[in-house]
Amino acid sequence: MREDGSPLFISCDAAPKADNIPWLLVEAPSHEGKEGMFSKVSYILRVDTVGGVVPVYPPSEQGSDAEVKNANGVSNSVLPAETTAHEQTRATTLSQPIHIVCPHCQAINRVPPARLTEQPKCGKCHQPLFTAHPIELTTSTFNLQATRNDIPLVVDFWAPWCGPCQAMAAAYEQAAALLEPHYRLAKVNSDAEPALATRYNIRSIPTLALFKGGREIARQPGAMGAQDIVRWVRPHPVN
């Protein structure tokens, strides 16, 4: 029942289910403002593991003030369900878990996008999936982080003897804190991992390279400050 006394109809939806979490289609009558007529407005909800309700879209895209309360009596905003095939696909994509490779044990975790900012931990080693620091990569861990992460991987190719590399180290640390958890920042010692430097034709250091799905999509040679790194990385899409 809505606050204005109008009923709220709930039925199961046949949309794809992520992690076997049930989806609900909620239909509520809405005033059209013409001759007292009503029409149905649909909302898509996803029931979480503690009896709550998780909306499909971010709060900024809300189109209604309808609410549903979970088992604890906490009110959750409900967002309008879109009707086109493209928009339904977008709703499903936004709610599907993404793969995050643990920087500690290299286990592949499935994390709902909405929980990326909630300091998720690895399901295997129970260490944080994000530490706000760049991670050191070897040839074996590089391949896993570059190809199995669903978030972009930013790599700083550097060497211990390189003055500009050392000068940029603190800025790169700051950039990691600003860009995580939507990007993974890493470092590759080109002296210790010459095969990686050769594979990606690294001719000068430091060089930043951005990877998505195992493919290099952008490169920037030379030392940069933290804000310059962030400005260079963020225009590249996360999804």
Steps between C-alpha positions, in 0.01 A plus 500: 500500500638840403475805725206633301307177562541359151595131481843371402503185288803271515569209267805294402691622199646270234808716452844333520610437856852578621644264763158334532367812672127537429367802317164659563282700266301756697203671338335799661207707374595858424279806445499625142341826607225472240143419600625316808637214287774268624778322315751243616862595568746210517806468720773238500641388835759245600466330838832482682625228732384673818146562392553849367422639158767626264393738218643446153598858419706760690305750717574781255280325244195467725176578333255431783459538873347154545651301785512143625614409851723203568473250782668743739257779417764700314362689206664440163446725201347320203590608150289490184539193278584582141305339222735483202727201441808724514404645836408160645843374392662802665315430825619141501859601419515756781393238754716209381805419713835587346830312529766646730835322532636501855835684519616264779411143397392564138160336558223623271210650693152594380395834647173688440588843355306676775729345761831600347519803728416296812857371549431147373726215610625197314284193547811279515765681706265755663740786426370833357455497123609865492773654712528853353857411396645379168577128487826352372456264205710220357448336162261239643297736717493762223321263263235418759442859609486627141269235355269395785422833666183666376635839604779673303860436601744794506867395496805710580806356323798618704851410622678556833785700339262739319490846662168612343347165603599560860371857482159378376466221758324711764263651242413154371418390856266797535336421166432144613306629800299731273425251222424180692273303502396578142854454369780269612843670515815290474876529447735288288874515562630487144843382622352207693241422231675571166264265314206728583690811399592333170148371438355850527793672329581724796771734369507760776412505867291587678221401262138459602289251305130437544354156431140380469414136438867418449542757222702821524270793425713801596861596577670803652880530534668732749459590866174661610348641816212327679226721355647469151491121532138511612403734216670270250336181634141606570385579145549133415178303567479261792246270327 
